[in-house]
């Protein structure tokens, strides 16, 4: 008789001991993709810069780039860009951000599924008010807003503006700025 193999269940304490880049969702370890491609980093930087500028006069909210969020003892994720409207305790994020951007690459189907399905459900369940999936190669972003505990799609954005009403301030975000540069991430991604 063979012994049935059980899946291992990890915690935040385990996560803090690991080498390399990982995320932990419901006790399951997910290896993060190797260092992000240029297109991914370029778009992420444009998002972070625009959010940072928009929040300069808001004393309550701040944009962060690739910061771990510990939602529970067995959940740690690292969104590409996020906005919090609270002061973290002990230099760690343990509460839901108001806004999360995840950049979806067509290069890694598993990572794309993680962003589009697993993290979508996780962020919804954890109460992240605004979630944006960004597709650089398509020059498109899908914006979702949490309403009555479920994500409702606001719209797809390419060159439009959208106002994010956060818990303590508002951000007017211009999606066209993500793809505007000559040799932009979208142009580079589409050439891959």
N, C-alpha and C positions, 0 to 999 in steps of 0.2 A: 504494500500500500504506500502510495506516495503522499508525502505531506503537502497539504495545500499551502501555496506561498501567499503570504499576506503582504499587501502593499505597506510600505513604511509610512509612518505619519510623523512629520517633523514640526518643530515649533520655532518661534522667534529665537529662542536661546540656541537652537541648533544652527539656524540661519546665520547668526552673528559669528559663528566659528568657521564658516565655509570660506574657501578661497574662490576667486573668480566671480562671475556675474550671475546672480540667481534671483528668481522670484519664488515666493512660497504662497500657494493658493490652496486653502482648505487642507493644509498639511502635506501637499504634494509639491515637490521641488521641480521647478522649470528652469532649465538653463537658458539664459538670455543669449540672443544672437551675438556673434562677435561684434567688435566695435562697428558702430553704424556706418553705413555708406555715406558718402559726401552729400547726396541728395537729402537723406534723412537729417543729417546734422545741420545742413543749411536751412531747411524749413523749420526745424526745431529752434534754431537761433533766431530766425525772423519772428516766430511766435513769441518767444521769450522777450525779445527786445520790444516788440509792440506792446505786450502786456505790461512790461516794466515801465514803459513810458506812460501808458494809460493810468497806471496806479501811483504815479509820482506824488499826486496830491491826496491820496487816500491813506490816512494814517493807520488804517486797520487791516488792509489787504496787501499781499505781496506775491509776486510771481517767483516760482522756483523751477529749477531745471534738473531733471533726473534725480529726484530726491525720494528716498524710501518712505513709504507710508505703511505703518503697522496698524492694520485694521483690527486684528485679533491676535491671539497667541499663536495661531497657525496661518496667518496671512500677512505677507509683506510683498508689496508691489512697488515698482519704480516707474511711474508715469513719465512720459517724455517731458511734458511741461504741465505745471499745475499752478493754481492760485488758491492760497489759504487766506481766510479772513479771521484769523485767531492767532494768538501767540503760542507757539509750541512749548510743551513742558519738557524740560531736560534735553533740549535740542533734538527731540524726536517728534515726528508727526504721528499722532495716534488717533486723530479725528479726520473725518471726511473733508477733503478740499471742497471749495465751492465750484471749481472748474478744473477739468482735466482735458488735456489734448494728448491723443495717442496718434503717432504717425505710422501708417500702415504701408509696408513695403511689399511689393509683389514678388520679391526675391525669396521670401521664406513663408511658405503656406502655413506652417505650424504657428509661427509668430503672428501672422495675420489672423488666424482663427482665434488665437488667444485674445487678441485685442477686440475682435468683432463679436465674439461669443462669450468667452469666459470672463474677461474684464468688463464687458458691457453689463453682464448680469451682476457681477461683483459690485461695480460702482453704483448700479441701480439699488441693489440691496443695502449698500452702506450709506446711501443718501447723498451721493454726489449730485448736486443740483444741475450741473451742466456738463455734458460729455461731448467731445468733438473727435471724430475719426477723420484724419487728414490723409489724402491719397495724392502724394506729389506727382506721380506719373500722369494722373488724370486731371491734375490741377483742380481738385475738388475736395470739399470738406463737408461731412455730414454732421449736422448739429442736432443734439438731443437735449431735451429739458425734462427734468423730473417733475411729474405732475401726479399727485395722489399715489405716490409710490411706484410709478411706472414711467419709463422713458417714452416720451412722445417726440416724434421727429419734427423739428422746427422747419428744416429745409436743407437742401444741398446748396452750398455756396462756392462760387469760383471767384467772381470779381465784385461781389456785393459786400455791403457792410451789415453787421449785426450787433445789436446791443445786448450784452449779457448783464442782466440785473442780478448782482450778487447779494449776499446777505447784508453787506455794509457799504456797498458802492456799486457803481455801474461802469461798464467798459464798452466803448464803441470800438468794435474790431473791424478792420478793413482786410478782408480775405485777399484782395488783389495784391496787397503788399507781399504776400508769401511767394508769389511767382514773378514779380515785377523785374527783378535784376536780369541783366544780360548774362547768359551762362547760368541761369537760375537752376535751382535744384530740380524743378519740374522738367526743364529742357534736358538736363543731364540724366534724370531718371528715365525719360522717354527714349534716350539714345542707348540705354543699357540693354 
